[in-house]
Protein backbone atom coordinates (compact mmCIF):
# COMPACT_ATOMS: atom_id res chain seq x y z
CA UNK A 1 0.00 0.00 0.00
CA UNK A 2 2.28 2.74 -1.33
CA UNK A 3 0.53 5.89 -0.06
CA UNK A 4 -1.62 4.78 2.87
CA UNK A 5 0.37 6.80 5.41
CA UNK A 6 0.49 9.97 3.26
CA UNK A 7 -1.36 13.00 4.75
CA UNK A 8 -4.78 13.50 3.16
CA UNK A 9 -5.76 16.81 1.55
CA UNK A 10 -9.28 18.18 2.08
CA UNK A 11 -11.44 18.55 -1.00
CA UNK A 12 -14.10 20.29 1.06
CA UNK A 13 -11.64 22.99 2.17
CA UNK A 14 -10.37 23.35 -1.39
CA UNK A 15 -13.89 23.88 -2.75
CA UNK A 16 -14.47 26.59 -0.16
CA UNK A 17 -11.23 28.37 -1.12
CA UNK A 18 -12.36 31.50 -2.99
CA UNK A 19 -9.00 31.73 -4.75
CA UNK A 20 -9.85 28.54 -6.67
CA UNK A 21 -12.46 27.73 -9.30
CA UNK A 22 -14.63 25.26 -7.39
CA UNK A 23 -14.20 22.87 -10.32
CA UNK A 24 -13.50 19.19 -9.75
CA UNK A 25 -11.93 18.36 -13.10
CA UNK A 26 -12.27 14.77 -14.22
CA UNK A 27 -9.92 12.46 -16.05
CA UNK A 28 -11.79 9.85 -18.07
CA UNK A 29 -11.19 7.83 -21.22
CA UNK A 30 -14.70 6.65 -22.03
CA UNK A 31 -18.24 6.50 -20.65
CA UNK A 32 -21.19 4.10 -20.98
CA UNK A 33 -23.25 6.74 -22.79
CA UNK A 34 -20.63 7.93 -25.32
CA UNK A 35 -18.08 5.15 -25.59
CA UNK A 36 -14.48 6.24 -26.09
CA UNK A 37 -14.15 9.98 -25.42
CA UNK A 38 -10.39 10.46 -25.39
CA UNK A 39 -7.86 7.65 -25.02
CA UNK A 40 -4.83 9.67 -26.15
CA UNK A 41 -4.29 12.28 -23.43
CA UNK A 42 -2.20 10.95 -20.53
CA UNK A 43 -3.36 11.16 -16.94
CA UNK A 44 -0.16 12.91 -15.80
CA UNK A 45 -0.28 15.63 -18.46
CA UNK A 46 -3.98 16.31 -18.02
CA UNK A 47 -4.12 16.33 -14.23
CA UNK A 48 -0.98 18.46 -13.95
CA UNK A 49 -2.55 21.07 -16.23
CA UNK A 50 -5.80 20.93 -14.28
CA UNK A 51 -3.84 21.70 -11.12
CA UNK A 52 -1.85 24.54 -12.68
CA UNK A 53 -4.98 26.24 -14.02
CA UNK A 54 -6.82 26.31 -10.69
CA UNK A 55 -8.86 23.15 -10.26
CA UNK A 56 -10.10 22.68 -6.71
CA UNK A 57 -9.85 18.92 -7.02
CA UNK A 58 -9.42 16.12 -9.53
CA UNK A 59 -11.71 13.17 -10.11
CA UNK A 60 -10.08 10.03 -11.49
CA UNK A 61 -12.14 7.15 -12.89
CA UNK A 62 -10.68 3.85 -11.73
CA UNK A 63 -13.40 1.56 -13.11
CA UNK A 64 -12.02 -0.42 -16.06
CA UNK A 65 -15.08 -2.02 -17.66
CA UNK A 66 -17.25 1.06 -18.09
CA UNK A 67 -14.74 3.93 -18.06
CA UNK A 68 -11.41 2.43 -19.14
CA UNK A 69 -9.74 3.53 -15.91
CA UNK A 70 -7.29 1.92 -13.52
CA UNK A 71 -5.98 2.43 -10.01
CA UNK A 72 -2.64 3.30 -11.55
CA UNK A 73 -4.31 6.40 -13.03
CA UNK A 74 -5.06 7.54 -9.50
CA UNK A 75 -1.50 6.85 -8.46
CA UNK A 76 -0.14 8.79 -11.45
CA UNK A 77 -2.26 11.82 -10.51
CA UNK A 78 -0.63 12.05 -7.08
CA UNK A 79 2.27 13.99 -8.63
CA UNK A 80 -0.01 17.01 -8.15
CA UNK A 81 -0.56 18.55 -4.71
CA UNK A 82 -4.34 18.53 -4.99
CA UNK A 83 -7.22 16.51 -3.47
CA UNK A 84 -8.03 13.42 -5.55
CA UNK A 85 -11.44 11.76 -5.74
CA UNK A 86 -11.53 8.06 -6.53
CA UNK A 87 -14.59 7.75 -8.75
CA UNK A 88 -15.74 4.16 -8.93
CA UNK A 89 -18.56 1.86 -7.91
CA UNK A 90 -17.58 1.52 -4.25
CA UNK A 91 -19.31 -1.42 -2.61
CA UNK A 92 -16.96 -2.84 0.03
CA UNK A 93 -14.45 -1.94 2.73
CA UNK A 94 -11.46 -3.15 0.72
CA UNK A 95 -12.07 -0.54 -1.99
CA UNK A 96 -12.12 2.21 0.63
CA UNK A 97 -8.77 1.12 2.07
CA UNK A 98 -7.42 0.68 -1.44
CA UNK A 99 -8.46 4.24 -2.37
CA UNK A 100 -6.32 5.74 0.37
CA UNK A 101 -3.41 3.46 -0.47
CA UNK A 102 -3.38 4.79 -4.03
CA UNK A 103 -3.53 8.44 -3.05
CA UNK A 104 -7.21 9.37 -2.91
CA UNK A 105 -8.42 12.02 -0.48
CA UNK A 106 -12.11 11.38 -1.18
CA UNK A 107 -14.26 8.41 -2.11
CA UNK A 108 -17.51 8.49 -4.05
CA UNK A 109 -20.52 6.57 -2.74
CA UNK A 110 -23.36 6.27 -5.25
CA UNK A 111 -26.77 6.11 -3.62
CA UNK A 112 -28.24 4.24 -6.59
CA UNK A 113 -25.84 1.34 -5.91
CA UNK A 114 -26.09 1.21 -2.13
CA UNK A 115 -28.66 1.02 0.66
CA UNK A 116 -28.65 3.73 3.37
CA UNK A 117 -27.06 1.28 5.89
CA UNK A 118 -24.34 0.43 3.36
CA UNK A 119 -23.61 4.12 2.80
CA UNK A 120 -23.37 4.64 6.55
CA UNK A 121 -20.99 1.70 6.95
CA UNK A 122 -18.65 2.64 4.10
CA UNK A 123 -18.68 6.33 5.01
CA UNK A 124 -17.77 5.45 8.59
CA UNK A 125 -14.82 3.35 7.41
CA UNK A 126 -13.63 6.16 5.16
CA UNK A 127 -13.79 8.72 7.95
CA UNK A 128 -11.94 6.39 10.33
CA UNK A 129 -8.90 6.40 8.04
CA UNK A 130 -9.00 10.12 7.26
CA UNK A 131 -10.83 10.19 3.94
CA UNK A 132 -13.66 12.54 2.99
CA UNK A 133 -16.87 11.21 1.47
CA UNK A 134 -18.90 12.48 -1.49
CA UNK A 135 -22.37 10.94 -1.75
CA UNK A 136 -23.90 11.01 -5.23
CA UNK A 137 -27.67 11.24 -5.53
CA UNK A 138 -30.00 11.45 -8.51
CA UNK A 139 -33.45 12.04 -7.04
CA UNK A 140 -35.42 13.00 -3.94
CA UNK A 141 -35.72 9.42 -2.69
CA UNK A 142 -31.94 9.11 -2.41
CA UNK A 143 -31.72 11.99 0.06
CA UNK A 144 -32.37 9.41 2.78
CA UNK A 145 -28.86 8.04 2.16
CA UNK A 146 -27.32 11.17 3.72
CA UNK A 147 -25.73 10.42 7.10
CA UNK A 148 -23.39 12.09 9.59
CA UNK A 149 -20.18 10.84 7.96
CA UNK A 150 -21.02 12.31 4.55
CA UNK A 151 -19.00 15.47 3.87
CA UNK A 152 -20.39 16.45 0.49
CA UNK A 153 -23.54 15.65 -1.46
CA UNK A 154 -23.24 15.52 -5.23
CA UNK A 155 -26.31 15.82 -7.43
CA UNK A 156 -25.84 14.02 -10.73
CA UNK A 157 -27.89 15.72 -13.42
CA UNK A 158 -27.68 12.64 -15.67
CA UNK A 159 -30.64 10.26 -15.65
CA UNK A 160 -29.14 6.80 -15.17
CA UNK A 161 -31.87 5.14 -17.24
CA UNK A 162 -32.04 7.49 -20.24
CA UNK A 163 -28.60 9.20 -19.93
CA UNK A 164 -30.39 12.52 -20.51
CA UNK A 165 -28.90 15.50 -18.65
CA UNK A 166 -30.93 18.27 -17.02
CA UNK A 167 -29.49 20.76 -14.50
CA UNK A 168 -32.97 21.34 -13.11
CA UNK A 169 -32.30 18.17 -11.10
CA UNK A 170 -29.66 20.07 -9.13
CA UNK A 171 -31.80 23.17 -8.81
CA UNK A 172 -34.66 21.14 -7.36
CA UNK A 173 -32.64 19.02 -4.93
CA UNK A 174 -30.34 21.74 -3.53
CA UNK A 175 -33.22 22.98 -1.39
CA UNK A 176 -33.36 19.63 0.43
CA UNK A 177 -29.65 19.03 1.01
CA UNK A 178 -28.71 19.74 4.65
CA UNK A 179 -26.89 23.04 4.96
CA UNK A 180 -23.98 21.39 6.80
CA UNK A 181 -23.25 19.21 3.75
CA UNK A 182 -21.32 20.95 0.98
CA UNK A 183 -23.27 20.69 -2.29
CA UNK A 184 -21.62 19.56 -5.53
CA UNK A 185 -23.29 19.38 -8.93
CA UNK A 186 -22.29 16.83 -11.55
CA UNK A 187 -22.83 16.43 -15.32
CA UNK A 188 -24.26 18.84 -17.88
CA UNK A 189 -21.97 21.77 -17.06
CA UNK A 190 -20.77 23.05 -20.40
CA UNK A 191 -20.44 26.82 -19.97
CA UNK A 192 -19.82 29.54 -17.42
CA UNK A 193 -23.47 30.65 -17.38
CA UNK A 194 -24.46 27.24 -16.03
CA UNK A 195 -21.88 27.53 -13.25
CA UNK A 196 -23.14 31.01 -12.36
CA UNK A 197 -26.71 29.72 -12.12
CA UNK A 198 -25.73 26.74 -9.99
CA UNK A 199 -23.44 28.79 -7.75
CA UNK A 200 -26.25 31.25 -7.05
CA UNK A 201 -28.43 28.29 -6.10
CA UNK A 202 -25.91 27.28 -3.44
CA UNK A 203 -23.50 24.83 -5.06
CA UNK A 204 -19.83 25.08 -4.10
CA UNK A 205 -18.43 22.31 -6.29
CA UNK A 206 -18.78 21.59 -10.01
CA UNK A 207 -17.66 18.20 -11.31
CA UNK A 208 -16.86 18.41 -15.02
CA UNK A 209 -15.43 15.65 -17.19
CA UNK A 210 -16.68 15.02 -20.72
CA UNK A 211 -16.71 18.71 -21.62
CA UNK A 212 -12.91 18.78 -21.33
CA UNK A 213 -12.16 15.39 -22.85
CA UNK A 214 -14.11 15.82 -26.05
CA UNK A 215 -11.17 17.79 -27.44
CA UNK A 216 -7.73 16.46 -28.40
CA UNK A 217 -6.11 18.39 -25.53
CA UNK A 218 -8.37 18.41 -22.44
CA UNK A 219 -5.94 20.66 -20.56
CA UNK A 220 -6.33 23.43 -23.16
CA UNK A 221 -10.11 23.16 -22.97
CA UNK A 222 -9.96 23.39 -19.19
CA UNK A 223 -7.71 26.46 -19.39
CA UNK A 224 -10.12 28.25 -21.74
CA UNK A 225 -13.07 27.29 -19.55
CA UNK A 226 -11.40 28.60 -16.40
CA UNK A 227 -10.33 31.86 -18.03
CA UNK A 228 -14.02 32.79 -18.22
CA UNK A 229 -14.86 31.94 -14.61
C-alpha positions as CSV (number, residue, x, y, z in Angstrom):
1,X,0.0,0.0,0.0
2,X,2.3,2.7,-1.3
3,X,0.5,5.9,-0.1
4,X,-1.6,4.8,2.9
5,X,0.4,6.8,5.4
6,X,0.5,10.0,3.3
7,X,-1.4,13.0,4.7
8,X,-4.8,13.5,3.2
9,X,-5.8,16.8,1.6
10,X,-9.3,18.2,2.1
11,X,-11.4,18.6,-1.0
12,X,-14.1,20.3,1.1
13,X,-11.6,23.0,2.2
14,X,-10.4,23.4,-1.4
15,X,-13.9,23.9,-2.7
16,X,-14.5,26.6,-0.2
17,X,-11.2,28.4,-1.1
18,X,-12.4,31.5,-3.0
19,X,-9.0,31.7,-4.8
20,X,-9.8,28.5,-6.7
21,X,-12.5,27.7,-9.3
22,X,-14.6,25.3,-7.4
23,X,-14.2,22.9,-10.3
24,X,-13.5,19.2,-9.8
25,X,-11.9,18.4,-13.1
26,X,-12.3,14.8,-14.2
27,X,-9.9,12.5,-16.1
28,X,-11.8,9.9,-18.1
29,X,-11.2,7.8,-21.2
30,X,-14.7,6.7,-22.0
31,X,-18.2,6.5,-20.7
32,X,-21.2,4.1,-21.0
33,X,-23.2,6.7,-22.8
34,X,-20.6,7.9,-25.3
35,X,-18.1,5.1,-25.6
36,X,-14.5,6.2,-26.1
37,X,-14.1,10.0,-25.4
38,X,-10.4,10.5,-25.4
39,X,-7.9,7.6,-25.0
40,X,-4.8,9.7,-26.1
41,X,-4.3,12.3,-23.4
42,X,-2.2,11.0,-20.5
43,X,-3.4,11.2,-16.9
44,X,-0.2,12.9,-15.8
45,X,-0.3,15.6,-18.5
46,X,-4.0,16.3,-18.0
47,X,-4.1,16.3,-14.2
48,X,-1.0,18.5,-14.0
49,X,-2.5,21.1,-16.2
50,X,-5.8,20.9,-14.3
51,X,-3.8,21.7,-11.1
52,X,-1.8,24.5,-12.7
53,X,-5.0,26.2,-14.0
54,X,-6.8,26.3,-10.7
55,X,-8.9,23.2,-10.3
56,X,-10.1,22.7,-6.7
57,X,-9.8,18.9,-7.0
58,X,-9.4,16.1,-9.5
59,X,-11.7,13.2,-10.1
60,X,-10.1,10.0,-11.5
61,X,-12.1,7.2,-12.9
62,X,-10.7,3.8,-11.7
63,X,-13.4,1.6,-13.1
64,X,-12.0,-0.4,-16.1
65,X,-15.1,-2.0,-17.7
66,X,-17.3,1.1,-18.1
67,X,-14.7,3.9,-18.1
68,X,-11.4,2.4,-19.1
69,X,-9.7,3.5,-15.9
70,X,-7.3,1.9,-13.5
71,X,-6.0,2.4,-10.0
72,X,-2.6,3.3,-11.5
73,X,-4.3,6.4,-13.0
74,X,-5.1,7.5,-9.5
75,X,-1.5,6.8,-8.5
76,X,-0.1,8.8,-11.4
77,X,-2.3,11.8,-10.5
78,X,-0.6,12.1,-7.1
79,X,2.3,14.0,-8.6
80,X,0.0,17.0,-8.1
81,X,-0.6,18.5,-4.7
82,X,-4.3,18.5,-5.0
83,X,-7.2,16.5,-3.5
84,X,-8.0,13.4,-5.5
85,X,-11.4,11.8,-5.7
86,X,-11.5,8.1,-6.5
87,X,-14.6,7.8,-8.8
88,X,-15.7,4.2,-8.9
89,X,-18.6,1.9,-7.9
90,X,-17.6,1.5,-4.3
91,X,-19.3,-1.4,-2.6
92,X,-17.0,-2.8,0.0
93,X,-14.4,-1.9,2.7
94,X,-11.5,-3.2,0.7
95,X,-12.1,-0.5,-2.0
96,X,-12.1,2.2,0.6
97,X,-8.8,1.1,2.1
98,X,-7.4,0.7,-1.4
99,X,-8.5,4.2,-2.4
100,X,-6.3,5.7,0.4
101,X,-3.4,3.5,-0.5
102,X,-3.4,4.8,-4.0
103,X,-3.5,8.4,-3.1
104,X,-7.2,9.4,-2.9
105,X,-8.4,12.0,-0.5
106,X,-12.1,11.4,-1.2
107,X,-14.3,8.4,-2.1
108,X,-17.5,8.5,-4.0
109,X,-20.5,6.6,-2.7
110,X,-23.4,6.3,-5.3
111,X,-26.8,6.1,-3.6
112,X,-28.2,4.2,-6.6
113,X,-25.8,1.3,-5.9
114,X,-26.1,1.2,-2.1
115,X,-28.7,1.0,0.7
116,X,-28.6,3.7,3.4
117,X,-27.1,1.3,5.9
118,X,-24.3,0.4,3.4
119,X,-23.6,4.1,2.8
120,X,-23.4,4.6,6.6
121,X,-21.0,1.7,6.9
122,X,-18.7,2.6,4.1
123,X,-18.7,6.3,5.0
124,X,-17.8,5.4,8.6
125,X,-14.8,3.3,7.4
126,X,-13.6,6.2,5.2
127,X,-13.8,8.7,8.0
128,X,-11.9,6.4,10.3
129,X,-8.9,6.4,8.0
130,X,-9.0,10.1,7.3
131,X,-10.8,10.2,3.9
132,X,-13.7,12.5,3.0
133,X,-16.9,11.2,1.5
134,X,-18.9,12.5,-1.5
135,X,-22.4,10.9,-1.7
136,X,-23.9,11.0,-5.2
137,X,-27.7,11.2,-5.5
138,X,-30.0,11.4,-8.5
139,X,-33.5,12.0,-7.0
140,X,-35.4,13.0,-3.9
141,X,-35.7,9.4,-2.7
142,X,-31.9,9.1,-2.4
143,X,-31.7,12.0,0.1
144,X,-32.4,9.4,2.8
145,X,-28.9,8.0,2.2
146,X,-27.3,11.2,3.7
147,X,-25.7,10.4,7.1
148,X,-23.4,12.1,9.6
149,X,-20.2,10.8,8.0
150,X,-21.0,12.3,4.6
151,X,-19.0,15.5,3.9
152,X,-20.4,16.5,0.5
153,X,-23.5,15.6,-1.5
154,X,-23.2,15.5,-5.2
155,X,-26.3,15.8,-7.4
156,X,-25.8,14.0,-10.7
157,X,-27.9,15.7,-13.4
158,X,-27.7,12.6,-15.7
159,X,-30.6,10.3,-15.6
160,X,-29.1,6.8,-15.2
161,X,-31.9,5.1,-17.2
162,X,-32.0,7.5,-20.2
163,X,-28.6,9.2,-19.9
164,X,-30.4,12.5,-20.5
165,X,-28.9,15.5,-18.6
166,X,-30.9,18.3,-17.0
167,X,-29.5,20.8,-14.5
168,X,-33.0,21.3,-13.1
169,X,-32.3,18.2,-11.1
170,X,-29.7,20.1,-9.1
171,X,-31.8,23.2,-8.8
172,X,-34.7,21.1,-7.4
173,X,-32.6,19.0,-4.9
174,X,-30.3,21.7,-3.5
175,X,-33.2,23.0,-1.4
176,X,-33.4,19.6,0.4
177,X,-29.7,19.0,1.0
178,X,-28.7,19.7,4.7
179,X,-26.9,23.0,5.0
180,X,-24.0,21.4,6.8
181,X,-23.2,19.2,3.8
182,X,-21.3,20.9,1.0
183,X,-23.3,20.7,-2.3
184,X,-21.6,19.6,-5.5
185,X,-23.3,19.4,-8.9
186,X,-22.3,16.8,-11.6
187,X,-22.8,16.4,-15.3
188,X,-24.3,18.8,-17.9
189,X,-22.0,21.8,-17.1
190,X,-20.8,23.0,-20.4
191,X,-20.4,26.8,-20.0
192,X,-19.8,29.5,-17.4
193,X,-23.5,30.7,-17.4
194,X,-24.5,27.2,-16.0
195,X,-21.9,27.5,-13.2
196,X,-23.1,31.0,-12.4
197,X,-26.7,29.7,-12.1
198,X,-25.7,26.7,-10.0
199,X,-23.4,28.8,-7.7
200,X,-26.3,31.2,-7.0
201,X,-28.4,28.3,-6.1
202,X,-25.9,27.3,-3.4
203,X,-23.5,24.8,-5.1
204,X,-19.8,25.1,-4.1
205,X,-18.4,22.3,-6.3
206,X,-18.8,21.6,-10.0
207,X,-17.7,18.2,-11.3
208,X,-16.9,18.4,-15.0
209,X,-15.4,15.6,-17.2
210,X,-16.7,15.0,-20.7
211,X,-16.7,18.7,-21.6
212,X,-12.9,18.8,-21.3
213,X,-12.2,15.4,-22.9
214,X,-14.1,15.8,-26.1
215,X,-11.2,17.8,-27.4
216,X,-7.7,16.5,-28.4
217,X,-6.1,18.4,-25.5
218,X,-8.4,18.4,-22.4
219,X,-5.9,20.7,-20.6
220,X,-6.3,23.4,-23.2
221,X,-10.1,23.2,-23.0
222,X,-10.0,23.4,-19.2
223,X,-7.7,26.5,-19.4
224,X,-10.1,28.3,-21.7
225,X,-13.1,27.3,-19.5
226,X,-11.4,28.6,-16.4
227,X,-10.3,31.9,-18.0
228,X,-14.0,32.8,-18.2
229,X,-14.9,31.9,-14.6
